[in-house]
Amino acid sequence: MNMKRLFSLLTLVLCLGLSTFAQKNYKQDADMAFSGNKYYQAIDLYKKAYTKEKSKEVKAEILFKIGESYRLKEDGTQAVVWYNKAITAKYPDPLAIYYVANIFKTQGKYEDAIVEYNKYKAANPSDKRADEGIKSCENSKEWKDNPTRFVVNPMPLLNSEDFDFSPVFADKKNQEIYFTSTRQGSAGSEVSDVTGMNFSDLYSSKRDKKGKWSEPTVLNETVNSPASEGAACLNTKRNTIYFTRCGVQNKGVMGCSIYSASKAGQKWGEATVINVAQDTFTVGHPAISDDDMTLVFASNIPGGQGGKDLWYITYDKKAKTWSEPTNLGSEINTAGDEMFPFIRDNGELYFSSNGHSGMGGLDIFKASSKGVNQWAAVENLQYPLNSPANDFGIVFEPGQDRGFLTTSREGGKGGDDIWQFYLPPMLFSLEGIVKDVETEAPIANAKVKLVGTDGSSTEALTDENGNFSFIENGAARYINPETSYSILVEKEKYLNAKGKETTVGLEKSKKFFHEYALQPMKGAIKLPLILYEFAKADLLPESKDSLNFLYNVMIDNPNIVIQLRSHTDFRGSNKLNQKLSQRRAQSCVDYLVTEKGIPADRIVAKGMGEGEPLQTATGEVLNEKYINALKTEEEKEAAHQRNRRTDFKVLRDDYVPKSAEPTTEN
């Protein structure tokens, strides 16, 4: 948006009044307008100069300068047109390609931007900005595909078809805001040579009990003047305002300065300048700390990292003066522009930058407080707080994860617009289904219990279709953030099932889904393969892992008593197989009792020998006759292996541990 060069786009660009130019040399006049940041005027003069120029080299330069003027007044679409004309005219500086890439990025055309960055990289391989641009495009695509939880919406009652930006809370109850606007009705009657639009003023709007904002009204004349005002902040008591004013004069250059004014009744008193630098520099976008002792601002005064930097001054109560400015350093500032700072009540610093890696134009960043007037660990706020367009001027309501920001993205009324944002609560819910592991039929009235590490506990019953859902009256029965849960599924005559879930570390709402297959207690229950020494009852080490499965079943079902059964194949005598299977079953029981601590009265060893062969899928018994009839040795061995197994049966489910049995007093 054009305003950002003037002072909306934060660039704090010099605001100059109309001046009279000689018309004999359009190129010279255009260059003078361009050097004075009068891009709107420069475009017209360059176009006239182009029609008069004979030299191809100079004509290519003029085309580039027209592209520059459009870019600097925030008209990216026209800038691309004229940059491409300059490229076609063999303009020698590949920066035209780089700027086209940047503009495509601000338009969200990331694939097109990457193509142009690669062209620029080929033309100027020593400039690392091409690689940085490509990386930022890739990051931006990822951020759009995986947005943060923040919700942003335009504020139609506050915005106009012109530029509306930099909102700030103006009263202690946070029901009134001030913001900057170039809408009709400003105190100044001139039109900016920079943007071709009205100069900006500060406006006020109040929110009623229903949340509706009033028609914005311009602040009184002690704050608003024929010059441009905007980008303001207020102290904690809301009785002192600090704001930016950019001077107007017909000749020469006059920059922007920070002014302050105190409340005088219902109006603001006379404004006085805070002397930070010479008035040929741009100083503005003030942000006041929570203790009202530090003022952070943006400026192009010498000694920074390049472009507009963030600086701060501190107030001396005794001397009633502000200190010399201090630069916030290279971790915050870049060779680009850092502007529109805001200090949140938790000490975090928010600002906008086109120097840090972002999604397009200006992006909003956060830096953590690292001590008095020190900030570090810069983070991009990502999408949707940021967008391919310009995003800046963020302000948080004290103590809340909501507030306002300024953006030029699509969806507003025009130019820069004020949007609201808020962080909805994270919602977690758990749904699932419980089935019979053998038949896959749904199990009704199974009980699902949740126990959280935060001390919470709740339960639900499955419906006739086996479904359970922790939902009440259409709203999720929330599972709490940063909490881990144990899940227990119970049903009479079925073995219990357990599960786990956690919300620890999650940053977005999530619906969890679990499926549980319960094992009925009837009949033999298969165990994982348990291996023994050949023709012996000694457990191999890997078999202990299989038995740990049964151990977990016993722990999850503390009221069952089981019979652990060992089976052999048909090779060898029936008598020997019976003894071997009994010893093998006892080896399993001994391991579970002596090494894992299962009470001996909960588990019984039973050797089955070769007396209970399995069946095939078609119902045929895998007996000796069937196996001998198989054609290959591989098929026979596979059948024998199926019969060599360990399983268990549930004998009863009313076991009570001795420690839990009631005692009888004599």
C-alpha positions in Angstrom: 0.0 0.0 0.0 1.3 3.4 -0.9 1.0 4.7 2.6 3.7 2.5 3.8 6.3 4.6 2.1 4.8 7.7 3.5 4.3 6.2 6.9 1.6 3.7 6.7 3.8 1.0 5.3 6.0 1.8 8.2 8.7 2.9 6.0 8.5 6.2 7.6 9.3 7.6 4.2 9.8 11.3 4.0 6.5 13.2 3.5 6.9 16.2 1.3 4.5 18.7 0.0 3.9 19.9 -3.5 6.8 21.6 -5.3 7.1 23.3 -8.6 9.3 21.7 -11.2 10.7 23.0 -14.4 9.1 21.2 -17.3 12.0 21.6 -19.9 13.9 18.5 -18.8 11.4 15.8 -17.8 14.2 13.3 -17.0 15.9 15.7 -14.6 12.6 16.7 -13.0 11.6 13.1 -12.6 14.9 12.2 -11.0 14.5 15.1 -8.5 11.0 13.9 -7.7 12.2 10.4 -7.3 15.1 11.4 -5.0 12.6 13.3 -2.9 10.4 10.2 -2.6 7.6 11.8 -4.6 6.9 8.6 -6.5 3.4 9.5 -7.6 4.7 12.7 -9.3 7.9 10.9 -10.6 5.9 8.4 -12.6 4.1 11.0 -14.6 7.4 12.8 -15.3 9.3 9.7 -16.3 6.6 8.7 -18.7 6.8 12.1 -20.4 10.6 11.8 -20.4 10.4 8.4 -22.1 8.6 9.8 -25.1 11.3 12.5 -25.6 14.3 10.3 -25.0 16.4 9.0 -28.0 19.0 6.9 -26.2 18.1 3.2 -25.8 20.3 3.0 -22.6 18.5 6.0 -21.1 15.1 4.7 -22.1 15.8 1.4 -20.4 16.9 3.3 -17.3 13.6 5.3 -17.4 11.6 2.1 -17.6 13.4 0.7 -14.6 12.8 4.0 -12.6 9.1 3.8 -13.5 9.0 0.3 -12.1 10.9 1.5 -9.0 8.4 4.3 -8.5 5.4 1.9 -8.7 7.1 -0.5 -6.3 8.0 2.2 -3.8 4.4 3.5 -3.8 3.2 -0.1 -3.3 1.7 -0.8 -6.7 3.2 -4.2 -7.3 1.1 -5.1 -10.4 2.2 -2.0 -12.3 5.8 -2.3 -11.0 6.1 -5.8 -12.6 4.8 -4.5 -15.9 7.5 -1.8 -16.1 10.3 -3.9 -14.7 9.6 -6.4 -17.4 9.7 -3.6 -20.0 13.1 -2.6 -18.6 14.4 -6.2 -18.8 13.2 -6.5 -22.4 14.9 -3.2 -23.2 18.2 -4.8 -21.9 18.5 -2.8 -18.7 21.8 -4.1 -17.4 21.1 -4.3 -13.6 19.5 -7.7 -12.8 17.9 -6.1 -9.7 14.8 -5.7 -11.9 14.5 -9.5 -11.9 14.9 -9.6 -8.2 12.2 -7.0 -7.6 9.8 -8.9 -9.9 10.5 -12.1 -7.8 9.8 -10.1 -4.6 6.5 -8.7 -6.0 5.4 -12.2 -7.0 6.0 -13.3 -3.4 4.0 -10.4 -2.0 1.1 -11.5 -4.4 1.3 -15.1 -3.0 2.6 -16.4 -6.4 5.3 -18.5 -4.8 6.1 -20.8 -7.7 6.4 -17.8 -10.1 8.6 -16.1 -7.5 10.9 -19.1 -7.2 11.4 -19.1 -11.0 12.4 -15.4 -10.9 14.7 -15.9 -8.0 16.5 -18.6 -9.9 16.8 -16.2 -12.9 18.3 -13.6 -10.6 20.6 -16.2 -9.1 21.9 -17.1 -12.5 22.5 -13.4 -13.4 24.1 -12.5 -10.0 25.3 -15.8 -8.3 27.2 -13.9 -5.6 24.0 -12.4 -4.2 22.6 -14.7 -1.5 19.3 -12.9 -1.5 18.1 -15.3 -4.2 18.6 -18.3 -2.0 16.9 -16.5 0.9 14.0 -15.6 -1.3 13.5 -19.2 -2.5 13.7 -20.5 1.1 11.1 -17.9 2.3 8.7 -19.0 -0.5 9.1 -22.6 0.5 8.5 -21.7 4.2 5.4 -19.6 3.2 3.8 -22.5 1.3 4.3 -24.7 4.3 2.8 -22.1 6.7 -0.2 -21.7 4.5 -0.7 -25.4 4.3 -0.4 -25.7 8.1 -1.8 -22.5 9.6 -1.5 -21.5 13.3 -4.6 -21.5 15.5 -5.2 -17.8 15.2 -8.3 -16.5 13.5 -8.3 -13.2 11.7 -11.3 -11.3 10.4 -11.8 -7.8 8.8 -13.4 -5.0 10.7 -15.8 -3.3 8.2 -17.1 -0.7 10.6 -13.6 0.7 11.2 -12.3 0.5 7.6 -12.8 2.7 4.6 -11.9 2.5 0.9 -8.7 4.4 1.7 -5.9 3.3 4.1 -6.7 2.5 7.7 -3.9 1.2 9.9 -2.0 1.0 13.2 -4.8 0.6 15.8 -4.0 1.2 19.5 -6.2 0.8 22.6 -7.0 4.3 23.9 -8.8 3.7 27.3 -8.2 1.6 30.3 -11.2 -0.6 29.6 -10.0 -1.3 26.1 -13.3 -0.2 24.6 -11.9 2.7 22.5 -9.2 2.6 19.8 -7.2 5.1 17.9 -6.0 4.4 14.4 -4.5 6.1 11.4 -6.5 6.8 8.2 -6.2 8.6 4.9 -10.0 8.8 4.5 -11.9 11.9 3.5 -12.2 14.5 6.3 -8.5 14.8 7.3 -7.1 18.0 8.7 -4.8 18.5 5.8 -6.2 19.4 2.4 -3.1 18.6 0.3 -2.5 15.4 -1.7 0.7 13.5 -1.1 3.2 13.5 -4.0 4.4 10.2 -2.6 1.1 8.3 -2.7 -1.2 10.6 -4.6 -3.6 10.3 -1.7 -4.8 12.4 1.3 -2.5 13.0 4.2 -3.3 10.8 7.2 -4.9 11.7 10.5 -5.6 9.9 13.8 -9.2 8.7 14.3 -11.2 7.3 17.3 -13.9 4.7 17.6 -15.6 3.3 20.6 -17.2 -0.2 21.2 -20.6 -0.4 22.7 -21.9 -3.2 25.1 -22.9 -5.3 22.1 -19.4 -5.1 20.6 -20.4 -2.7 17.8 -17.8 0.0 16.9 -19.0 3.6 16.4 -18.4 5.7 13.3 -14.8 6.8 13.5 -14.2 10.5 14.3 -11.1 12.6 13.8 -9.1 13.6 16.9 -8.8 17.2 17.8 -6.6 19.7 16.1 -3.8 19.7 18.7 -3.0 16.2 17.5 -4.0 16.3 13.9 -2.5 19.1 11.7 -2.2 19.9 8.0 0.7 17.4 8.0 0.4 13.6 8.3 -0.2 12.0 11.7 -0.4 8.4 12.7 1.3 5.3 14.2 0.5 6.2 17.8 0.7 4.7 21.3 -0.6 5.6 24.8 0.9 5.3 28.2 -0.5 2.9 30.8 -2.9 5.5 32.3 -4.0 6.5 28.8 -3.5 10.2 29.6 -0.4 10.7 27.4 -0.3 10.0 23.6 2.8 9.5 21.5 2.4 9.8 17.8 4.2 10.3 14.5 4.0 13.5 12.5 5.6 13.9 9.1 6.3 17.5 8.1 5.1 19.3 5.0 7.0 22.0 3.2 7.3 23.1 -0.4 11.1 22.8 -0.8 13.8 20.7 0.7 13.3 17.6 2.8 11.6 17.3 6.2 11.3 14.0 7.9 9.0 12.5 10.5 9.2 13.0 14.3 7.6 11.7 17.5 5.3 14.1 19.3 3.6 13.7 22.7 0.4 15.3 24.1 -1.3 15.1 27.5 -5.0 14.8 28.2 -6.7 18.1 28.8 -10.3 17.2 29.9 -11.8 15.2 27.1 -9.4 16.5 24.5 -5.7 16.3 24.0 -3.5 19.3 24.8 -0.8 20.9 22.7 1.6 18.5 21.1 5.4 18.8 21.7 8.2 17.1 19.7 10.5 14.6 21.4 13.9 15.5 20.0 15.5 12.3 18.9 17.3 13.3 15.7 17.5 16.1 13.1 14.3 16.6 11.3 15.8 15.5 8.0 15.6 11.9 9.3 12.5 9.8 9.8 11.6 9.0 13.4 8.2 7.5 14.2 6.1 4.5 15.1 6.4 4.9 18.9 5.8 2.0 21.3 5.8 2.5 25.1 6.8 0.0 27.7 4.5 -1.2 30.4 6.3 1.0 33.0 6.2 4.0 30.6 9.9 4.5 30.9 11.1 3.1 27.5 10.0 4.3 24.1 10.8 2.0 21.1 10.6 3.5 17.7 11.6 3.1 14.0 14.1 5.4 12.4 16.7 5.7 9.6 19.2 7.7 11.8 22.8 6.8 11.2 24.4 3.9 13.1 21.8 1.2 12.4 21.9 -2.0 10.4 20.4 -0.5 7.3 17.0 0.8 6.2 14.7 1.6 9.0 15.8 0.1 12.4 14.2 -0.2 15.8 15.8 2.0 18.5 14.8 3.0 22.0 15.1 5.9 24.4 14.6 5.9 28.2 13.0 8.6 30.3 14.8 10.3 33.2 12.1 11.3 35.7 14.3 13.7 37.6 15.7 15.5 34.6 12.4 15.0 32.7 14.3 14.3 29.6 14.7 11.4 27.2 18.1 9.6 26.7 20.1 9.3 23.5 18.8 6.6 21.2 20.1 3.0 21.4 19.9 0.6 18.5 18.2 -2.7 19.3 21.0 -4.6 17.5 21.6 -7.0 14.7 19.4 -9.8 16.1 16.3 -7.5 15.8 17.4 -5.2 12.9 18.4 -6.2 9.4 19.5 -4.5 6.2 15.8 -4.1 5.4 13.2 -2.2 7.3 12.0 -2.9 10.8 9.0 -0.8 11.9 5.7 -0.6 13.8 6.9 -1.9 17.2 4.6 -2.9 19.9 5.5 -3.9 23.5 3.1 -6.4 24.9 2.2 -6.4 28.6 4.2 -9.7 29.0 7.3 -7.9 27.8 7.4 -9.4 24.3 8.3 -7.1 21.4 6.3 -7.3 18.2 7.4 -5.5 15.0 7.1 -5.7 11.3 10.0 -6.3 8.9 10.8 -7.0 5.3 14.4 -8.0 6.2 13.7 -11.1 8.2 12.4 -14.1 6.2 8.7 -13.7 5.6 5.7 -14.5 3.5 5.8 -11.4 1.2 5.9 -7.8 2.0 6.0 -6.8 5.7 5.6 -9.6 8.1 4.9 -9.4 11.8 7.5 -10.9 14.1 7.8 -11.6 17.8 10.9 -11.3 20.0 11.2 -12.5 23.6 12.3 -10.3 26.5 15.8 -11.1 27.6 16.2 -8.4 30.2 15.7 -4.6 30.5 15.3 -3.2 27.0 16.7 -6.4 25.5 14.9 -8.7 23.1 16.0 -11.7 21.1 14.9 -15.0 19.5 12.9 -13.4 16.6 10.0 -15.6 15.4 7.7 -15.1 12.4 4.1 -15.2 13.5 3.3 -17.2 10.3 -0.1 -17.6 8.6 -2.8 -16.4 9.1 -1.5 -13.5 11.2 0.9 -12.9 8.3 0.1 -13.2 4.6 1.8 -12.6 1.2 0.7 -8.9 1.6 1.9 -6.3 4.0 1.1 -7.1 7.7 2.0 -4.7 10.4 0.7 -2.5 13.3 -0.3 -5.4 15.6 -1.7 -4.6 19.1 -2.8 -7.1 21.8 -5.5 -6.4 24.3 -3.8 -6.5 27.7 -3.8 -10.0 29.2 -5.6 -11.5 26.2 -4.6 -13.5 23.1 -6.6 -11.2 20.9 -6.3 -7.7 19.4 -6.0 -6.0 16.1 -3.5 -5.8 13.2 -3.2 -4.1 9.9 -3.0 -5.9 6.6 -3.3 -5.2 2.9 -4.5 -8.7 2.0 -7.6 -9.4 0.0 -10.9 -9.4 1.9 -10.9 -5.8 3.2 -12.4 -2.6 1.9 -9.3 -1.3 0.1 -5.7 -0.3 0.8 -4.6 -1.2 4.3 -7.3 -2.4 6.6 -7.7 -3.1 10.3 -8.5 -6.8 11.1 -9.2 -8.4 14.4 -7.5 -11.6 15.6 -8.0 -14.0 18.4 -6.7 -17.3 19.6 -9.5 -19.8 20.1 -9.1 -22.4 22.8 -7.6 -25.7 21.9 -10.3 -28.4 21.8 -9.5 -32.0 22.1 -12.0 -34.9 22.0 -11.8 -38.7 21.9 -14.0 -40.9 19.8 -13.7 -44.6 18.9 -15.2 -48.0 18.5 -15.0 -51.3 20.5 -15.3 -54.6 18.6 -15.0 -58.3 19.3 -11.5 -59.4 18.1 -12.7 -62.7 16.8 -16.1 -61.8 15.1 -15.4 -58.1 14.6 -18.9 -57.5 15.8 -19.4 -54.2 17.7 -19.6 -54.5 21.5 -22.4 -52.4 23.2 -22.2 -51.1 26.7 -18.4 -51.5 27.0 -17.0 -49.0 29.5 -14.2 -46.6 28.4 -12.4 -44.9 31.2 -10.0 -42.0 30.9 -7.6 -41.0 33.7 -5.4 -37.9 33.2 -2.1 -37.0 34.7 -3.8 -33.7 35.8 -6.0 -35.7 38.2 -9.0 -35.7 35.9 -11.1 -38.8 35.4 -14.2 -39.6 33.2 -15.8 -42.5 31.5 -18.3 -43.3 28.7 -20.3 -46.4 27.5 -20.3 -47.6 23.9 -23.6 -47.5 22.0 -25.3 -50.4 20.1 -22.8 -49.9 17.3 -19.8 -50.1 19.6 -19.1 -46.4 19.3 -18.0 -44.2 22.1 -17.5 -40.4 22.1 -16.6 -38.0 24.8 -19.1 -35.4 23.7 -22.0 -33.8 25.5 -24.8 -31.9 23.9 -22.8 -31.4 20.7 -19.8 -29.9 22.4 -16.6 -31.8 23.1 -16.1 -32.9 26.6 -12.6 -31.5 26.4 -9.5 -33.5 27.0 -7.2 -31.0 28.7 -4.1 -29.5 27.1 -0.6 -30.7 28.2 -2.1 -33.8 29.8 -1.4 -37.5 29.2 -4.2 -40.0 29.6 -4.5 -43.7 30.4 -7.4 -45.5 28.6 -9.1 -48.6 30.0 -11.8 -50.5 28.1 -13.9 -53.0 30.1 -16.7 -55.4 29.3 -17.9 -58.5 31.1 -16.6 -61.8 29.8 -13.9 -59.9 27.8 -10.3 -59.2 28.6 -9.7 -55.6 29.3 -7.8 -53.4 26.7 -5.7 -50.4 27.5 -4.4 -47.5 25.6 -2.7 -44.1 25.9 -3.1 -40.7 24.5 -1.5 -37.3 25.1 -2.0 -33.7 24.3 1.4 -32.7 25.6 3.2 -30.4 23.1 0.2 -30.1 20.8 -0.4 -26.6 19.4 -3.7 -27.2 17.5 -7.1 -28.7 18.3 -7.3 -32.4 17.6 -10.0 -35.1 17.5 -8.5 -38.5 18.6 -9.9 -41.8 17.3 -9.1 -45.2 18.8 -10.3 -48.6 17.9 -10.2 -51.4 20.5 -10.7 -55.2 19.8 -11.6 -57.1 22.9 -10.7 -60.7 23.4 -13.6 -62.9 24.7 -12.7 -65.0 27.7 -14.3 -68.2 26.3 -12.1 -70.9 24.7 -8.4 -71.0 24.1 -6.6 -67.6 23.6 -3.6 -67.6 21.3 -0.3 -66.3 22.5 2.7 -65.1 20.4 5.1 -67.8 19.4 7.1 -69.2 22.3 10.3 -71.0 21.4 12.2 -73.7 23.5 15.4 -75.6 23.2 15.0 -78.5 20.9 13.2 -81.4 22.6 13.6 -79.5 25.9 11.5 -77.3 28.2 14.1 -74.5 28.5 12.8 -71.1 27.3 14.9 -69.4 24.7 15.6 -65.7 25.4 13.3 -64.4 22.7 10.4 -66.3 24.2 10.5 -64.1 27.3 9.4 -61.2 25.1 6.4 -63.3 24.0 5.5 -64.1 27.6 5.7 -60.4 28.5 2.6 -60.1 26.3 0.8 -62.5 28.7 2.2 -60.7 31.7 0.6 -57.4 30.4 -2.7 -59.3 30.0 -2.5 -60.4 33.6 -1.7 -56.9 34.8 -4.5 -55.3 32.7 -7.0 -57.9 34.0 -6.2 -58.3 37.7 -9.2 -60.4 38.5 -8.6 -63.3 36.1 -7.1 -66.8 36.9 -5.8 -68.6 33.8 -4.6 -72.0 32.6 -1.4 -71.7 30.6 -1.4 -74.6 28.1 1.5 -76.0 26.0 0.9 -78.1 22.9 3.2 -80.4 20.8 3.0 -81.8 17.3 2.5 -85.5 16.6 6.2 -86.5 16.2 7.4 -88.6 19.1 5.4 -90.7 21.4 2.2 -89.4 23.0 3.6 -90.1 26.5 6.8 -88.2 25.9 4.9 -85.3 24.3 2.6 -85.1 27.2 5.5 -84.8 29.7 7.4 -82.4 27.5 4.4 -80.1 27.1 3.8 -80.1 30.9 7.4 -79.1 31.5 7.2 -76.4 28.9 4.0 -75.0 30.4 5.6 -75.0 33.8 8.6 -73.2 32.5 6.3 -70.4 31.3 4.5 -70.3 34.6 7.8 -70.2 36.6 9.0 -67.3 34.5 5.8 -65.3 35.1 5.7 -66.1 38.8 9.4 -65.9 39.8 10.7 -63.2 37.4 7.6 -61.1 36.7 5.8 -61.4 40.1 2.5 -62.8 39.0 0.8 -64.5 42.1 1.2 -68.3 41.8 -2.5 -68.8 42.5 -3.5 -66.9 39.4 -1.9 -69.2 36.9 -1.9 -73.0 36.4 0.4 -74.9 34.0 -1.3 -77.5 31.8 0.5 -79.8 29.3 -1.8 -80.7 26.4 0.7 -82.9 24.5 -0.6 -83.7 21.0 -4.2 -84.0 22.1 -5.7 -80.8 20.8 -4.6 -80.1 17.2 -5.8 -77.0 15.4 -8.1 -76.8 12.5 -7.6 -75.4 9.0 -9.6 -72.4 7.7 -12.0 -74.9 6.1 -12.6 -76.9 9.4 -10.2 -79.8 8.8 -8.3 -81.0 11.8 -4.5 -80.8 11.6 -4.1 -84.4 12.9 -1.4 -86.9 12.0 -3.4 -88.4 9.1 -4.0 -84.9 7.6 -0.4 -83.9 7.9 1.0 -87.1 6.5 -1.2 -86.6 3.4 0.4 -83.2 2.6 2.5 -83.3 -0.5 5.7 -81.3 0.4 7.9 -81.3 3.5 7.5 -77.6 3.7 3.7 -78.0 4.1 4.1 -80.7 6.6 6.6 -78.7 8.7 4.3 -75.7 8.6 1.4 -77.8 9.9 3.5 -79.2 12.7 4.6 -75.7 13.6 1.0 -74.5 14.0 0.3 -77.3 16.4 3.4 -76.6 18.5 2.0 -73.6 20.4 1.2 -72.1 23.8 -2.1 -70.6 24.6 -4.2 -69.9 27.7 -7.8 -70.1 29.0 -9.5 -67.9 31.5 -10.7 -70.2 34.3 -12.5 -67.5 36.3 -12.7 -63.7 36.5 -13.5 -63.1 40.2 -9.9 -63.3 41.6 -9.3 -61.0 44.6 -5.6 -60.4 45.5 -4.8 -61.5 49.1 -3.9 -57.9 50.0 -7.3 -56.8 49.0 -9.2 -59.6 50.8 -11.2 -58.3 53.9 -9.7 -59.3 57.2 -11.7 -60.8 60.1 -11.0 -59.5 63.6 -11.3 -61.8 66.5 
